[in-house]
Amino acid sequence: MNVNVLVVEDNPDDALIVQRLLGREQGRYDVMVADNFTGARALLADVQFDVVLLDLGLPDVHENFIQTLVGEHPDTPFIVLTGDDNDKTAENALAQGAQDYLYKGRLDRALLVRSIGYAISHKRTESRLKTTLQELKDTQVELVQRERLSALGQMASGVAHDFNNAIAPILSQADYLLTFHEVRQDDRELRKSLAAIQQAAIDAGLVVGRLKTFYSPPNADIEIVPLDLALLARDTVSLTKPLWRDEALAEGKEITTTVTSEGNTWIRANAIEIKEALTNLIFNAVAAIPVRGAIEITVSGDAQSVSLGVSDDGEGMDSETLSRCFEPFYSTRGDVGTGLGLSLVKTTMQKNGSDVQLTSFPGVGTTFQFEFEATEPITGNLVSLSEPKVDTAEEAKRRIVIVEDELPIRRIIKMSLIQSPGDRCSQRS
């Protein structure tokens, strides 16, 4: 394969010498000539050259013109040609990014060929090193992020245990009073208060559950089953309709949500987790649409892979939000959001075999893209497991042992369980 060479030289005799020296290499070099700086920049913009031989004495150049060319074409090596045999001139050219420096008075074929080979090889090595360095930096950032998430997860796991123990008596007492205790039906305020306490405890437990997700390693055991991703997406859209349609209308918004599918849409994943991730994405899309907009979910695939896309034409994200949106507790919605939604989406999808690709532009909208390994579709009726049969003869007499180190929780469990005269319950801490 020939080497494309651009000679930038305003002296026709010097340009001809270079052409003749390279012409002796039996067609290895394709040479083009530019006699000024402006013409050279035009050629470099249109043609991919392997190396540029650049005269320092061009009439239309400024002091740092080598640096300008190197900045515009960082992957192209530049070799400086000059009639000034001065070390300082050479040092200045190399400092601006030139790969080599040749004095015209001592130029011969072997030196020129060797310099071109060195410049091309050195530039390629330099490009590979830059790429490797960037990959190392990206890996370092990812490792730091993983360590942060791991530390957060371990902390959340400890907090979750203590917090669940704290809210368990609240939830259990409220549930017990609503279910078993004789609260007068006409005492609506009391029942509303108990229901509010119960719901608050449930909501707090859900937040803790989301925190614990960060502690689950990527290869943690989850129930993976074949599922139709398009059908699951339609179910999720139907379940969230009260939010994206009814509540949005109440807030003066008009939002449409559509699901389109094509080809094979079957994957192996955890249905509950995928549905929760889709729900979070729909919630975020609704929040991003100011007045009127659309949410589009697309599922398409073949025998190898299945793609899932979730797009909205809302406000979009700026560069800072785009770089931080997957960080836990990062939110642009103030006190309205927890900042956990997109973090959970990424964690959930990775656990189910897909990374996330995100594109977003302010004023245009946002698109999340996922890709899963495909599986063969399941045809026919799915068989559900029947509920276990209850032995009515044994139901009248039950002996239950409660093993719980928290006394309030043991007490409320005992209160909830002992409802039949034959029940016996013992407690162990």
C-alpha positions as CSV (number, residue, x, y, z in Angstrom):
1,M,0.0,0.0,0.0
2,N,1.5,3.3,-1.1
3,V,2.3,6.1,1.3
4,N,0.5,9.4,0.7
5,V,2.9,12.3,1.1
6,L,2.1,16.0,1.0
7,V,5.1,18.3,0.3
8,V,4.5,21.9,1.4
9,E,7.3,23.9,-0.3
10,D,7.2,27.3,-2.0
11,N,10.6,26.7,-3.8
12,P,9.9,24.6,-7.0
13,D,13.5,23.3,-7.1
14,D,13.4,22.0,-3.5
15,A,9.9,20.4,-4.1
16,L,11.3,18.7,-7.2
17,I,14.3,17.3,-5.3
18,V,12.0,15.7,-2.7
19,Q,9.8,14.2,-5.5
20,R,12.8,12.7,-7.3
21,L,14.2,11.3,-4.0
22,L,10.9,9.6,-3.2
23,G,10.4,8.6,-6.9
24,R,13.4,6.3,-6.7
25,E,11.4,4.1,-4.3
26,Q,9.6,2.2,-7.1
27,G,6.2,3.7,-6.7
28,R,6.0,3.3,-2.9
29,Y,5.1,7.0,-2.4
30,D,2.3,9.1,-3.9
31,V,3.4,12.7,-3.7
32,M,1.3,15.9,-3.9
33,V,2.7,19.4,-3.7
34,A,1.3,22.6,-2.2
35,D,3.3,25.9,-2.6
36,N,1.8,27.8,0.3
37,F,0.2,27.4,3.7
38,T,-3.3,28.1,2.7
39,G,-3.3,25.6,-0.1
40,A,-1.8,23.0,2.2
41,R,-4.6,23.5,4.7
42,A,-7.2,23.0,1.9
43,L,-5.6,19.8,0.7
44,L,-5.4,18.4,4.3
45,A,-9.1,19.1,4.7
46,D,-10.0,17.0,1.7
47,V,-7.3,14.3,1.5
48,Q,-6.0,11.8,4.1
49,F,-2.2,12.0,4.0
50,D,0.1,9.6,5.8
51,V,2.8,12.2,6.3
52,V,3.4,15.9,5.6
53,L,6.9,17.4,4.7
54,L,6.6,21.1,5.7
55,D,8.9,23.9,4.8
56,L,9.6,26.4,7.5
57,G,10.1,29.3,5.1
58,L,6.6,29.6,3.7
59,P,5.6,33.2,3.0
60,D,2.1,33.1,4.3
61,V,2.6,31.5,7.8
62,H,2.5,32.8,11.3
63,E,4.8,32.1,14.2
64,N,3.0,29.0,15.5
65,F,1.7,27.6,12.2
66,I,3.1,24.1,12.9
67,Q,1.1,23.9,16.1
68,T,-2.0,25.0,14.2
69,L,-1.7,22.2,11.7
70,V,-1.0,19.6,14.3
71,G,-4.0,20.7,16.3
72,E,-6.2,20.5,13.2
73,H,-4.8,17.0,12.2
74,P,-3.6,15.3,15.4
75,D,-3.2,11.9,13.8
76,T,-1.0,13.1,10.9
77,P,2.8,13.2,11.4
78,F,4.6,16.4,10.2
79,I,8.3,16.6,9.2
80,V,9.9,20.0,9.0
81,L,12.2,20.9,6.1
82,T,14.4,24.0,6.4
83,G,17.6,25.5,5.1
84,D,18.4,26.9,8.5
85,D,20.8,24.5,10.2
86,N,20.0,25.9,13.7
87,D,19.3,23.8,16.8
88,K,17.0,26.4,18.3
89,T,14.9,26.3,15.1
90,A,14.7,22.5,15.3
91,E,13.7,22.6,19.0
92,N,11.0,25.1,18.3
93,A,9.5,23.0,15.5
94,L,9.6,19.8,17.7
95,A,8.0,21.7,20.6
96,Q,5.1,22.7,18.3
97,G,4.4,19.0,17.5
98,A,6.6,18.1,14.5
99,Q,7.8,14.5,14.5
100,D,11.2,15.2,12.9
101,Y,13.4,17.9,11.5
102,L,15.5,17.7,8.3
103,Y,18.1,20.1,7.0
104,K,17.8,20.6,3.2
105,G,21.6,20.9,2.7
106,R,22.1,17.3,3.9
107,L,19.0,15.7,2.5
108,D,19.4,12.3,0.7
109,R,17.1,9.5,-0.2
110,A,18.0,7.1,2.7
111,L,17.7,9.9,5.3
112,L,14.3,11.1,3.9
113,V,12.9,7.5,3.7
114,R,14.1,6.7,7.2
115,S,12.6,9.9,8.6
116,I,9.2,9.3,7.0
117,G,9.1,5.7,8.3
118,Y,10.0,6.9,11.8
119,A,7.5,9.7,11.8
120,I,4.6,7.5,10.7
121,S,5.5,4.8,13.2
122,H,6.0,7.2,16.1
123,K,2.7,9.0,15.4
124,R,0.8,5.6,15.3
125,T,2.4,4.6,18.6
126,E,1.5,8.0,20.1
127,S,-2.1,7.6,19.0
128,R,-2.3,4.1,20.5
129,L,-0.9,5.4,23.8
130,K,-3.4,8.3,23.9
131,T,-6.2,5.8,23.3
132,T,-4.9,3.4,25.9
133,L,-4.5,6.3,28.4
134,Q,-8.1,7.5,27.8
135,E,-9.3,3.9,28.3
136,L,-7.4,3.7,31.6
137,K,-8.9,7.0,32.7
138,D,-12.4,5.8,31.8
139,T,-11.7,2.5,33.7
140,Q,-10.5,4.4,36.7
141,V,-13.6,6.6,36.8
142,E,-15.8,3.4,36.5
143,L,-13.9,1.7,39.3
144,V,-14.2,4.7,41.6
145,Q,-17.9,4.8,40.8
146,R,-18.3,1.1,41.6
147,E,-16.4,1.6,44.9
148,R,-18.7,4.5,45.8
149,L,-21.8,2.4,45.0
150,S,-20.3,-0.5,47.0
151,A,-19.7,1.6,50.0
152,L,-23.1,3.2,49.7
153,G,-24.7,-0.3,49.3
154,Q,-23.0,-1.6,52.5
155,M,-24.1,1.4,54.4
156,A,-27.6,1.2,53.0
157,S,-27.8,-2.5,54.0
158,G,-27.1,-1.7,57.6
159,V,-29.4,1.3,57.6
160,A,-32.1,-0.8,56.0
161,H,-32.0,-3.5,58.7
162,D,-32.3,-1.0,61.5
163,F,-34.9,1.1,59.7
164,N,-37.0,-1.9,58.9
165,N,-37.0,-2.9,62.5
166,A,-38.0,0.6,63.5
167,I,-41.0,0.8,61.1
168,A,-42.1,-2.8,61.5
169,P,-44.0,-2.2,64.8
170,I,-45.7,0.9,63.3
171,L,-46.9,-1.0,60.2
172,S,-47.9,-4.0,62.2
173,Q,-49.8,-2.1,64.8
174,A,-51.7,-0.1,62.2
175,D,-52.4,-3.2,60.2
176,Y,-53.6,-5.1,63.4
177,L,-55.9,-2.2,64.4
178,L,-57.4,-2.0,60.9
179,T,-57.8,-5.7,60.5
180,F,-58.6,-7.3,63.9
181,H,-59.5,-4.5,66.3
182,E,-63.1,-3.4,66.5
183,V,-62.9,0.2,65.1
184,R,-66.3,1.7,64.7
185,Q,-67.3,2.0,61.1
186,D,-68.6,5.5,61.7
187,D,-65.2,6.6,63.1
188,R,-63.9,7.7,59.7
189,E,-61.2,10.0,61.0
190,L,-59.6,7.2,63.1
191,R,-59.7,4.8,60.2
192,K,-58.2,7.4,57.9
193,S,-55.4,8.1,60.4
194,L,-54.6,4.4,60.8
195,A,-54.6,4.0,57.0
196,A,-52.2,7.0,56.6
197,I,-49.9,5.5,59.2
198,Q,-50.0,2.2,57.4
199,Q,-49.3,3.7,54.0
200,A,-46.4,5.9,55.3
201,A,-44.7,2.8,56.8
202,I,-45.2,0.9,53.5
203,D,-43.7,3.8,51.5
204,A,-40.7,4.1,53.9
205,G,-40.1,0.3,53.5
206,L,-40.1,0.7,49.7
207,V,-37.5,3.5,49.9
208,V,-35.3,1.2,52.0
209,G,-35.8,-1.6,49.5
210,R,-34.5,0.6,46.7
211,L,-31.5,1.5,48.8
212,K,-30.7,-2.2,49.3
213,T,-30.6,-2.8,45.6
214,F,-27.2,-1.1,45.5
215,Y,-25.8,-3.7,47.8
216,S,-26.8,-6.6,45.5
217,P,-23.8,-7.6,43.4
218,P,-24.3,-7.8,39.6
219,N,-24.3,-11.6,39.7
220,A,-26.7,-11.9,42.6
221,D,-29.2,-14.7,42.2
222,I,-32.5,-13.4,40.7
223,E,-35.3,-15.3,39.1
224,I,-34.6,-15.3,35.4
225,V,-37.3,-16.5,33.1
226,P,-38.3,-16.2,29.4
227,L,-40.5,-13.2,28.9
228,D,-42.0,-11.3,26.0
229,L,-40.4,-7.8,26.4
230,A,-43.0,-6.1,24.2
231,L,-45.9,-7.6,26.2
232,L,-44.3,-6.6,29.4
233,A,-43.8,-3.0,28.1
234,R,-47.5,-2.8,27.1
235,D,-48.5,-4.1,30.6
236,T,-46.3,-1.5,32.2
237,V,-47.7,1.3,30.1
238,S,-51.2,0.2,31.0
239,L,-50.4,0.0,34.7
240,T,-48.8,3.5,34.7
241,K,-51.7,5.1,32.7
242,P,-53.1,6.8,35.8
243,L,-49.8,8.7,36.0
244,W,-48.9,9.6,32.4
245,R,-52.5,10.3,31.4
246,D,-54.8,11.0,34.3
247,E,-52.5,12.9,36.7
248,A,-50.8,14.6,33.8
249,L,-54.1,15.9,32.6
250,A,-54.9,17.2,36.1
251,E,-51.6,19.1,35.9
252,G,-52.4,20.6,32.5
253,K,-50.2,18.2,30.6
254,E,-51.2,16.2,27.5
255,I,-49.0,13.1,27.1
256,T,-49.3,10.1,24.7
257,T,-47.5,6.8,25.3
258,T,-47.0,4.2,22.6
259,V,-45.4,0.8,22.3
260,T,-44.2,-0.6,19.0
261,S,-42.6,-3.9,18.4
262,E,-41.0,-5.8,15.5
263,G,-39.4,-9.2,15.1
264,N,-38.4,-11.4,18.1
265,T,-39.1,-9.7,21.4
266,W,-38.3,-12.6,23.8
267,I,-35.5,-12.3,26.4
268,R,-34.5,-14.0,29.6
269,A,-34.8,-11.7,32.5
270,N,-36.6,-10.9,35.8
271,A,-40.0,-9.6,34.9
272,I,-40.6,-7.7,38.1
273,E,-37.3,-5.9,37.9
274,I,-37.6,-5.0,34.2
275,K,-41.2,-3.7,34.8
276,E,-39.9,-1.6,37.7
277,A,-37.1,-0.1,35.6
278,L,-39.6,0.7,32.8
279,T,-41.9,2.3,35.3
280,N,-39.0,4.5,36.6
281,L,-38.2,5.6,33.0
282,I,-41.9,6.4,32.3
283,F,-42.1,8.5,35.5
284,N,-38.9,10.4,34.5
285,A,-40.3,11.0,31.0
286,V,-43.5,12.4,32.4
287,A,-41.6,14.7,34.7
288,A,-39.4,15.9,31.8
289,I,-42.4,16.9,29.6
290,P,-43.5,20.4,30.4
291,V,-46.9,20.7,28.7
292,R,-47.4,18.4,25.7
293,G,-45.4,15.5,24.5
294,A,-45.0,11.8,23.7
295,I,-43.3,8.8,25.2
296,E,-42.3,6.1,22.7
297,I,-41.2,2.6,23.7
298,T,-39.8,0.4,20.9
299,V,-38.9,-3.3,21.1
300,S,-37.3,-5.0,18.2
301,G,-35.0,-8.0,17.8
302,D,-33.9,-11.1,15.9
303,A,-32.5,-14.5,16.9
304,Q,-29.4,-13.0,18.6
305,S,-30.5,-9.8,20.4
306,V,-33.5,-7.7,21.4
307,S,-33.3,-3.9,21.7
308,L,-35.5,-1.8,24.0
309,G,-35.7,2.0,23.5
310,V,-37.5,4.5,25.7
311,S,-37.7,8.0,24.3
312,D,-39.5,11.3,25.2
313,D,-39.5,14.7,23.6
314,G,-39.3,16.5,26.9
315,E,-36.8,19.1,28.2
316,G,-33.7,16.9,27.8
317,M,-30.5,17.1,29.8
318,D,-27.6,19.5,29.8
319,S,-24.0,18.1,29.8
320,E,-23.7,18.2,33.6
321,T,-27.0,16.4,34.2
322,L,-26.1,13.8,31.5
323,S,-22.8,13.0,33.2
324,R,-24.3,12.7,36.7
325,C,-27.8,11.4,36.2
326,F,-26.9,7.8,37.2
327,E,-25.4,8.9,40.5
328,P,-27.5,7.8,43.5
329,F,-29.4,10.7,45.1
330,Y,-28.6,13.1,42.2
331,S,-31.8,14.9,41.3
332,T,-32.7,18.1,39.4
333,R,-36.3,18.0,40.8
334,G,-35.5,19.3,44.3
335,D,-37.5,17.8,47.1
336,V,-39.9,16.1,44.6
337,G,-37.6,13.2,43.6
338,T,-35.4,10.9,45.6
339,G,-32.6,10.8,43.0
340,L,-32.6,7.0,43.0
341,G,-34.7,6.3,39.8
342,L,-32.1,6.2,37.1
343,S,-29.5,4.7,39.4
344,L,-31.9,1.8,40.0
345,V,-32.6,1.5,36.2
346,K,-28.9,1.1,35.4
347,T,-28.3,-1.4,38.2
348,T,-31.4,-3.4,37.4
349,M,-30.7,-3.6,33.7
350,Q,-27.1,-4.6,34.3
351,K,-28.2,-7.4,36.6
352,N,-30.5,-8.6,33.8
353,G,-27.7,-8.6,31.1
354,S,-28.0,-5.2,29.5
355,D,-26.0,-2.0,29.8
356,V,-27.6,1.4,29.1
357,Q,-26.9,3.9,26.3
358,L,-28.2,7.4,26.9
359,T,-28.5,10.3,24.5
360,S,-30.1,13.6,25.5
361,F,-30.2,17.2,24.2
362,P,-31.7,20.2,25.9
363,G,-35.1,21.1,24.3
364,V,-35.1,18.0,22.1
365,G,-35.6,15.0,24.5
366,T,-34.0,11.9,25.9
367,T,-33.5,8.3,24.7
368,F,-32.5,5.3,26.7
369,Q,-31.4,2.3,24.8
370,F,-30.9,-1.3,26.1
371,E,-29.9,-4.5,24.4
372,F,-30.6,-8.0,25.7
373,E,-29.6,-11.4,24.5
374,A,-32.5,-13.0,22.7
375,T,-34.2,-16.3,23.5
376,E,-36.7,-18.5,21.7
377,P,-40.3,-17.5,22.0
378,I,-42.6,-19.6,24.1
379,T,-45.7,-20.7,22.3
380,G,-48.9,-22.2,23.8
381,N,-50.5,-21.6,27.2
382,L,-48.3,-21.0,30.1
383,V,-48.9,-23.4,33.0
384,S,-49.3,-21.7,36.4
385,L,-48.5,-23.4,39.7
386,S,-51.6,-24.2,41.7
387,E,-51.9,-22.9,45.2
388,P,-50.9,-25.4,47.9
389,K,-53.7,-27.3,49.5
390,V,-54.5,-26.6,53.1
391,D,-55.1,-29.5,55.4
392,T,-58.3,-28.4,57.1
393,A,-57.9,-31.1,59.8
394,E,-54.6,-29.6,60.8
395,E,-55.7,-26.0,60.4
396,A,-57.6,-25.9,63.7
397,K,-54.4,-26.6,65.7
398,R,-51.2,-24.7,64.9
399,R,-48.0,-24.3,66.9
400,I,-45.8,-21.4,65.8
401,V,-42.4,-20.4,67.0
402,I,-41.4,-16.8,66.6
403,V,-37.6,-16.2,66.4
404,E,-37.0,-12.4,66.5
405,D,-34.6,-10.4,68.6
406,E,-36.7,-7.2,68.6
407,L,-39.3,-7.4,71.4
408,P,-41.9,-5.0,69.9
409,I,-41.9,-7.0,66.6
410,R,-42.3,-10.3,68.5
411,R,-45.3,-9.0,70.4
412,I,-47.1,-7.7,67.3
413,I,-46.5,-10.9,65.4
414,K,-47.9,-12.9,68.3
415,M,-51.0,-10.6,68.4
416,S,-51.5,-11.0,64.7
417,L,-51.1,-14.8,64.6
418,I,-53.1,-15.9,67.5
419,Q,-56.7,-15.7,66.3
420,S,-58.0,-19.2,66.7
421,P,-58.7,-20.8,70.1
422,G,-56.3,-23.7,69.3
423,D,-53.4,-21.6,68.4
424,R,-50.3,-21.8,70.6
425,C,-47.3,-19.5,70.1
426,S,-43.9,-19.4,71.8
427,Q,-41.3,-16.7,71.5
428,R,-37.5,-16.9,71.2
429,S,-35.1,-14.0,70.9
